[in-house]
Amino acid sequence: MSQCKIECTGCNIIKNLDPAKIIYENHLVICILDIDPVNEGHALIMPKQHYKELTDMPTEVLHSMMDASVVVSNAIKSCFSPHGVMVWQNGGAFNDLDHVHIHVIPRFKDDGFTWKEPDRYYGSKNLDNTREKLRGEIGKILVGV
């Protein structure tokens, strides 16, 4: 965790240095409308403190972000009657704000938003091996908690 940085778009929004359409906030998180929405109501949820990765955040902030995603999802359902709501988080090189955020996106059949399968499909042939790797690592992580 660090204080919000001037170079960070998310921090600039939180400090009111960049414009944003705030739809909800509490003492830990802020929820804004995405400036390039997939569909009407597409929102972003960000912690008010600067974190670059979801894995760096304390449990209290993580819970607040997920609680906010439920509130925003319910509001989206009431306002726009989507066929579904997608909650999505990108980390690492795919975090375009350099500030942790969750997308909450109303989805409609035939809205044109697609999940593109990769050119190289990993497949299910290694699921047992993958399970053992992840279970072992999760065990190590939980021992350190």
Secondary structure in CASP SS format (residue, H / E / C, confidence):
PFRMAT SS
TARGET T0000
AUTHOR 0000-0000-0000
METHOD secondary structure of the structure
MODEL  1
M C 1.00
S E 1.00
Q C 1.00
C C 1.00
K C 1.00
I C 1.00
E C 1.00
C C 1.00
T H 1.00
G H 1.00
C H 1.00
N H 1.00
I H 1.00
I H 1.00
K C 1.00
N C 1.00
L C 1.00
D C 1.00
P C 1.00
A C 1.00
K C 1.00
I E 1.00
I E 1.00
Y E 1.00
E E 1.00
N C 1.00
H C 1.00
L C 1.00
V E 1.00
I E 1.00
C E 1.00
I E 1.00
L E 1.00
D C 1.00
I C 1.00
D C 1.00
P C 1.00
V C 1.00
N C 1.00
E C 1.00
G C 1.00
H C 1.00
A E 1.00
L E 1.00
I E 1.00
M E 1.00
P E 1.00
K C 1.00
Q C 1.00
H E 1.00
Y C 1.00
K C 1.00
E C 1.00
L H 1.00
T H 1.00
D H 1.00
M C 1.00
P C 1.00
T H 1.00
E H 1.00
V H 1.00
L H 1.00
H H 1.00
S H 1.00
M H 1.00
M H 1.00
D H 1.00
A H 1.00
S H 1.00
V H 1.00
V H 1.00
V H 1.00
S H 1.00
N H 1.00
A H 1.00
I H 1.00
K H 1.00
S H 1.00
C H 1.00
F H 1.00
S C 1.00
P C 1.00
H C 1.00
G E 1.00
V E 1.00
M E 1.00
V E 1.00
W E 1.00
Q E 1.00
N C 1.00
G C 1.00
G H 1.00
A H 1.00
F H 1.00
N C 1.00
D C 1.00
L C 1.00
D C 1.00
H C 1.00
V C 1.00
H C 1.00
I E 1.00
H E 1.00
V E 1.00
I E 1.00
P E 1.00
R E 1.00
F C 1.00
K C 1.00
D C 1.00
D C 1.00
G C 1.00
F C 1.00
T C 1.00
W C 1.00
K C 1.00
E C 1.00
P C 1.00
D C 1.00
R C 1.00
Y C 1.00
Y C 1.00
G C 1.00
S C 1.00
K C 1.00
N C 1.00
L H 1.00
D H 1.00
N H 1.00
T H 1.00
R H 1.00
E H 1.00
K H 1.00
L H 1.00
R H 1.00
G H 1.00
E H 1.00
I H 1.00
G H 1.00
K H 1.00
I H 1.00
L H 1.00
V H 1.00
G C 1.00
V C 1.00
END
